[in-house]
Amino acid sequence: MDVHPGLISRDVLVIEPGEHRCDAVWENEEYAKNVLKCHRTCTSLYTKTLVINRPVRVIEILREYGYYGVEKVSGLQLDLALITSIVERWRPETHSFHLPFGEVGITLQDVEILLGLPVDDIPLAGMTGRSRNQWIQICEDMMGFRPHTSDITSKMIKMSAIGPKQLTNHSIDVDYLQHARTIRFKLLGGSLFPNTSGNKVSL
């Protein structure tokens, strides 16, 4: 049996003829373990119980603010091998992916359509230079939970400390708003703009 590293015909290598990652994998088995890691820290939002029992009013608020599409896809399992292979085809000189059938690019409009994110609006910005106690008070006022001082700094908060407000049959609209804001905060820090800490969200 003729054992070889991969391609029978190298004619299919339209980007870099003669080169393919299968050669590196064949020569060094450690290379195959170099799969990219995706930084995402909001998977705690997507337990089966939470998704099934998501209150209708919370879903309405998420749709109103344009976060429902992100909320739906953020819990999907990522194919890290596929992401790695696609990233390897990225060409910074053209800002596009070079695929066998041609070049493909991703625009902000594509993201807007796929996720339903509102991008044509007034930008939202706020102060970042706040003290730990100020952030704790903001969390309580805006999202209905008060993090412990050990879970928050003047710049970051632990993802595990961010808990959506418990809702009951007696909850009022403010409770639903705070619950939805907490989800949006987790989506922003855990899916859309994650950092490399793995368990913290930037404030």
C-alpha positions in Angstrom: 0.0 0.0 0.0 1.4 3.4 -1.0 1.1 5.6 2.0 1.5 9.3 1.4 0.6 12.5 3.4 -2.4 13.6 1.5 -3.2 14.9 -1.9 -2.8 12.6 -4.9 -2.8 15.5 -7.3 -1.2 18.8 -6.3 -2.9 20.6 -9.2 -5.8 21.5 -6.9 -3.5 23.8 -4.8 -4.4 27.0 -6.5 -3.2 29.4 -3.8 0.3 28.0 -2.9 1.1 25.2 -5.4 3.2 22.5 -3.8 2.4 23.4 -0.3 -0.3 22.0 2.0 -0.8 21.6 5.7 -1.0 17.8 5.3 2.8 17.8 4.7 3.5 19.5 8.0 1.1 17.2 9.8 2.7 14.1 8.3 6.2 15.3 9.3 5.3 16.5 12.8 2.3 15.1 14.6 2.4 17.9 17.1 1.4 20.3 14.2 -2.0 18.7 14.0 -2.7 19.7 17.6 -2.3 23.4 16.7 -6.0 24.1 16.4 -7.1 27.6 17.1 -8.9 28.4 20.3 -11.9 30.6 20.1 -12.4 33.0 23.0 -16.0 32.8 24.2 -17.0 33.0 27.8 -20.8 33.2 27.8 -21.8 29.5 27.3 -23.3 29.6 30.8 -26.3 31.4 29.2 -27.2 28.4 27.1 -28.0 25.6 29.5 -31.0 23.7 28.2 -33.2 24.9 31.1 -32.4 28.6 30.5 -33.1 28.4 26.8 -36.4 26.5 27.1 -37.7 28.7 30.0 -36.6 32.0 28.5 -39.5 34.4 29.3 -41.3 35.8 26.3 -40.9 39.3 27.6 -37.1 38.9 27.8 -37.1 37.6 24.2 -39.1 40.6 23.1 -36.6 43.0 24.7 -33.7 41.2 23.1 -35.4 41.5 19.7 -36.1 45.1 20.3 -32.5 45.9 20.9 -31.2 43.6 18.1 -29.5 41.0 20.2 -31.8 38.0 19.7 -29.9 36.8 16.7 -26.6 36.8 18.6 -28.3 35.2 21.6 -29.5 32.3 19.3 -26.1 31.6 17.7 -23.8 32.2 20.6 -24.6 28.9 22.2 -23.8 26.8 19.1 -20.9 24.4 19.3 -17.9 25.7 17.4 -16.0 23.6 14.9 -12.5 24.6 15.8 -10.9 22.5 13.1 -13.0 24.2 10.4 -12.3 27.6 11.8 -8.6 26.8 11.8 -8.6 25.7 8.1 -10.6 28.9 7.1 -8.2 31.2 9.0 -5.3 29.6 7.2 -6.9 30.7 3.9 -7.1 34.3 5.0 -4.9 36.7 3.0 -4.4 40.1 4.8 -3.2 41.8 1.6 -6.7 41.5 0.1 -8.7 41.1 3.3 -10.4 38.0 1.9 -10.4 34.2 2.2 -8.8 32.4 -0.8 -11.0 29.4 -1.5 -10.8 26.9 -4.4 -13.7 28.6 -6.1 -12.4 32.2 -5.6 -12.0 35.0 -3.1 -14.6 35.5 -0.3 -14.9 38.4 2.0 -17.0 39.2 5.0 -18.5 42.7 5.4 -20.2 44.4 8.3 -23.4 44.2 6.3 -23.1 40.4 6.2 -22.8 40.3 10.0 -25.8 42.7 10.3 -28.0 40.5 8.1 -26.9 37.1 9.6 -27.2 38.2 13.2 -29.7 41.0 13.0 -27.4 43.4 14.8 -28.3 47.1 14.4 -25.2 48.8 12.9 -26.9 52.0 11.5 -27.6 53.9 14.6 -26.0 56.3 17.1 -22.9 54.8 18.7 -23.1 54.1 22.3 -20.1 55.0 24.5 -19.5 55.5 28.2 -16.9 56.2 30.8 -14.4 53.5 31.6 -12.4 55.1 34.4 -14.6 54.1 37.3 -13.8 52.7 40.7 -14.7 49.2 41.8 -17.5 50.5 44.1 -18.9 52.6 41.2 -19.1 49.5 38.9 -20.7 47.5 41.7 -23.4 50.1 42.0 -23.9 50.3 38.2 -24.4 46.5 38.1 -27.0 46.7 40.8 -28.8 49.6 39.3 -28.8 48.5 35.6 -28.8 44.7 35.9 -30.2 43.9 39.4 -27.2 42.0 40.8 -24.5 43.1 43.2 -21.1 41.4 42.5 -18.8 40.6 45.4 -15.8 42.9 45.6 -13.5 39.9 45.0 -15.2 39.3 41.6 -14.7 42.7 40.1 -11.9 45.2 39.5 -12.0 48.7 38.0 -11.6 47.1 34.6 -13.1 43.6 34.6 -15.7 41.4 36.2 -15.8 37.6 36.4 -18.3 36.0 34.1 -19.4 33.7 36.9 -20.4 36.7 39.0 -22.8 38.0 36.3 -26.2 36.4 37.1 -29.4 37.3 35.4 -32.1 38.4 37.9 -34.4 35.7 38.9 -37.9 36.2 37.4 -41.2 35.1 39.0 -44.9 35.5 38.3 -44.7 38.7 40.4 -41.8 40.3 38.5 -42.4 43.8 37.1 -41.2 45.2 33.8 -38.0 46.6 35.5 -37.0 43.1 36.5 -37.4 41.9 32.9 -35.3 44.8 31.6 -32.6 44.1 34.1 -32.6 40.4 33.2 -32.3 41.2 29.5 -29.6 43.8 30.1 -27.6 41.1 31.9 -27.9 38.7 29.0 -26.9 41.5 26.6 -23.9 42.3 28.8 -22.8 38.7 28.7 -23.2 38.6 25.0 -21.2 41.7 24.5 -18.3 40.6 26.7 -18.5 36.8 26.0 -19.3 36.6 22.3 -19.0 39.8 20.4 -16.0 41.4 22.2 -14.4 38.6 24.3 -10.9 39.0 25.8 -8.2 36.4 26.3 -8.8 35.9 30.0 -11.3 33.1 29.4 -13.5 33.9 32.4 -13.8 37.7 32.6 -15.6 40.5 30.9 -14.2 43.9 30.3 -16.2 46.8 31.8 
